[in-house]
C-alpha cells in the first residue's frame, strides 16, 4: 500500500482513502480529498514535515499524518 509518506520528491499520486478521524479538518478543507492529485514537492530536514502540492495548494504536513492517506501512484 502506498501513502503520501512513501512518495519520493517529484512523484505524484491520486488520493484513494483515509480515516477522517486521523486527518486535520484544515487539510481536508484545503483539498485533501479522494480523487485529488497530490505531488511531493520537498522534504524538510529529517524528512518531516513533507511539503506537498494538492490541486495547486502548497501544504506542509507531518509524516505522522501522511502515513494515514492512501494513494495510487501516477507515473
Residue pairs with C-beta under 8 A, 6 or more apart in sequence:
1 70
2 13
2 70
2 71
2 72
2 73
3 66
3 67
3 68
3 69
3 70
3 71
4 13
4 38
4 40
4 50
4 52
4 61
4 66
4 67
4 69
4 71
5 50
5 63
5 66
5 67
7 13
7 38
7 39
7 40
7 50
7 71
7 73
8 40
9 40
9 41
9 42
9 43
10 39
10 40
11 39
11 40
11 73
12 37
12 38
12 39
12 40
12 73
12 74
13 37
13 38
13 39
13 71
13 72
13 73
13 74
14 35
14 36
14 37
14 38
14 71
14 72
14 74
15 32
15 33
15 34
15 35
15 36
15 37
15 38
15 54
15 69
15 70
15 71
16 34
16 70
16 71
16 72
17 34
17 70
18 32
18 34
18 68
18 69
18 70
19 68
20 28
22 65
22 68
23 32
23 65
23 68
23 69
24 65
27 59
27 61
27 65
30 54
30 57
30 59
31 54
31 55
31 57
32 38
32 54
32 59
32 69
36 54
36 55
37 54
37 55
37 74
38 52
38 53
38 54
38 69
38 71
39 52
39 53
40 50
40 51
40 52
41 51
41 52
41 53
41 58
42 50
42 51
43 50
43 51
44 50
44 51
44 60
47 63
48 62
48 63
49 60
49 61
49 62
49 63
50 60
50 61
50 62
50 63
50 66
51 58
51 59
51 60
52 58
52 59
52 60
52 61
52 66
53 59
